[in-house]
């Protein structure tokens, strides 16, 4: 008897999670589908379900900073493919998603049938991209690859601290938000600087800004 497939759907919009579930039912009618609506919940779900066949991830998740959620998932569960499903489908966003380890990029404007087809190809080991973008996105950017590896080496708590640094928070403010001592935050900052290969908070913030994803453009 075949083992039922298992999918993780990570998106903060209930209606879109429902749409993705509907598309996934076309791929596996009996599949187990686990949902998450924040990055923290996604990490917990992935920890509980290391046997998942695929993660569908929205880049704009509460608790994620640009591409940080994708990179963290690739580090946390490297054997589970991640398909980015996003409304930010500009070519540079798609390219970076692939550089950071996504197995596919599915625009949120895609039909349910196209999403199902994309999922099917990814499950077969292919990297799926929109047809009009595949040719222009060949090859990986070495700098982005090195950066992704450095970010992936951060622990979940260091991720949170780095995100708060980019928001301009001071150590004591971060300590308050995370309910830890200021000394603990200083230690995290030191570790972050070492892993990123920089010598100041400002340099770390500049590097972190590479994670940014521009919000979807409003088309007239």
C-alpha positions in Angstrom: 0.0 0.0 0.0 1.4 3.4 -1.1 2.2 5.9 1.7 0.1 9.0 1.5 1.9 12.2 0.6 2.3 14.9 3.1 2.4 18.6 2.3 3.1 21.7 4.5 1.2 24.9 3.4 2.7 28.0 5.0 0.7 31.2 4.3 -0.9 33.7 6.6 -4.0 34.1 4.4 -6.7 31.4 5.2 -8.4 31.7 1.8 -5.1 31.2 -0.1 -4.2 28.3 2.1 -7.6 26.8 1.2 -6.8 27.4 -2.5 -3.5 25.7 -2.2 -5.1 22.8 -0.4 -7.5 22.4 -3.3 -4.6 22.4 -5.8 -2.7 19.8 -3.8 -5.8 17.6 -3.7 -5.4 17.3 -7.5 -1.9 15.9 -6.9 -2.8 13.6 -4.1 -6.4 13.2 -3.1 -5.5 11.4 0.1 -2.5 13.6 1.0 -2.1 14.9 4.5 -1.9 18.7 4.5 -0.5 20.6 7.5 -1.0 24.3 7.6 0.9 27.1 9.3 0.2 30.9 9.3 3.4 32.3 10.8 7.1 31.5 10.3 7.3 30.3 13.9 4.4 28.0 13.4 6.1 26.8 10.1 9.3 25.9 11.9 7.4 24.0 14.5 5.3 22.1 11.9 8.5 21.2 9.9 10.1 19.9 13.2 7.0 17.7 13.8 6.8 16.5 10.2 10.3 15.8 8.9 8.8 13.3 6.5 6.9 16.0 4.5 7.2 15.6 0.8 7.0 19.4 0.0 6.7 22.8 1.7 4.7 25.5 0.0 6.0 28.8 1.4 4.8 32.4 1.1 7.7 34.8 1.4 5.6 37.4 3.2 5.0 35.4 6.3 4.7 37.0 9.8 8.0 36.4 11.5 10.0 36.2 8.2 12.3 38.8 6.9 12.4 38.7 3.1 14.1 35.4 2.1 15.1 34.5 5.7 12.2 32.0 6.1 13.2 30.2 2.9 16.9 30.0 3.9 16.0 28.9 7.4 13.8 26.1 6.1 16.5 24.9 3.7 18.9 24.8 6.7 16.4 23.2 9.0 15.1 20.5 6.6 17.5 20.3 3.6 15.9 17.0 2.5 12.4 18.5 2.1 11.9 20.6 -1.1 10.5 24.1 -0.7 8.4 25.8 -3.4 7.9 29.5 -3.0 4.4 30.7 -3.7 4.3 34.5 -3.8 2.7 37.6 -5.1 6.2 39.1 -5.5 7.0 37.6 -8.9 9.5 40.1 -10.3 12.4 38.3 -12.0 15.0 39.4 -9.4 12.8 37.9 -6.6 12.3 34.7 -8.5 16.1 34.5 -9.2 17.0 35.0 -5.6 14.5 32.4 -4.4 16.1 29.8 -6.6 19.6 31.0 -5.5 18.6 30.5 -1.9 17.5 26.9 -2.5 13.8 26.9 -3.6 12.8 24.0 -5.8 10.3 26.2 -7.6 8.6 29.5 -7.7 4.9 29.6 -8.2 3.2 33.0 -8.7 0.1 33.5 -6.6 -1.7 34.5 -9.8 -1.4 30.9 -11.1 -4.5 28.8 -11.7 -5.1 25.9 -9.5 -4.3 23.6 -12.4 -1.0 25.2 -13.0 -0.1 25.0 -9.3 -0.9 21.3 -9.3 1.3 20.8 -12.4 4.1 22.7 -10.8 3.9 20.7 -7.6 3.9 17.5 -9.7 7.1 18.5 -11.4 8.8 19.5 -8.2 7.9 16.2 -6.6 9.6 14.5 -9.6 12.8 16.3 -8.8 12.5 19.2 -11.2 12.9 22.9 -10.5 9.7 24.6 -11.6 9.6 28.2 -12.8 7.0 30.2 -14.8 7.5 29.5 -18.5 8.3 33.1 -19.3 11.1 33.3 -16.7 12.9 30.0 -17.0 15.4 31.1 -19.8 16.3 34.4 -18.1 17.1 32.8 -14.7 19.7 30.3 -15.7 22.8 29.9 -13.4 23.3 30.8 -9.8 24.8 34.0 -8.3 27.9 33.1 -6.4 27.6 36.0 -4.0 24.0 35.1 -3.2 25.0 31.5 -2.7 27.7 32.4 -0.2 25.4 34.8 1.6 22.7 32.1 1.8 25.1 29.7 3.4 26.1 32.2 6.0 22.5 33.1 6.8 21.6 29.4 7.0 24.3 28.9 9.7 22.4 31.2 12.1 20.3 29.6 14.8 16.5 30.5 14.9 17.2 32.9 17.8 20.1 34.6 15.9 17.7 35.0 13.0 15.3 36.8 15.2 18.0 39.0 16.6 19.3 39.9 13.1 15.8 40.8 12.0 15.4 43.1 15.0 18.8 44.7 14.3 17.5 45.6 10.8 14.6 47.3 12.5 17.0 49.5 14.4 16.4 48.1 17.9 19.0 48.4 20.6 20.3 45.4 22.5 18.2 46.2 25.6 15.1 46.5 23.4 15.8 43.2 21.7 16.4 41.6 25.1 13.0 42.9 26.4 11.2 41.6 23.3 12.8 38.2 23.6 12.6 38.0 27.4 16.3 37.4 27.8 19.2 39.3 29.3 21.1 42.0 27.5 24.3 40.0 27.9 22.6 37.1 26.0 21.8 39.5 23.1 25.4 40.8 23.0 26.5 37.2 22.7 24.1 36.6 19.9 25.2 39.7 18.1 28.9 38.6 18.4 28.0 35.2 17.0 26.0 36.8 14.1 28.9 39.1 13.2 31.3 36.1 13.2 29.1 33.9 11.0 28.5 36.7 8.5 32.2 37.6 8.4 31.6 41.3 9.4 32.8 43.5 12.2 29.9 45.8 13.0 26.2 45.8 13.5 25.9 48.3 10.5 27.6 45.8 8.2 25.4 43.0 9.4 22.3 45.1 8.7 23.6 46.0 5.2 24.0 42.3 4.5 20.6 41.5 5.9 19.0 44.0 3.6 19.9 41.6 0.7 17.1 39.5 2.1 14.5 42.1 1.4 11.6 41.3 -1.0 9.9 44.2 -2.5 6.1 44.2 -1.9 4.1 43.2 -4.9 3.7 46.0 -7.4 0.2 47.3 -8.0 -0.5 46.9 -11.7 -2.8 49.3 -13.4 
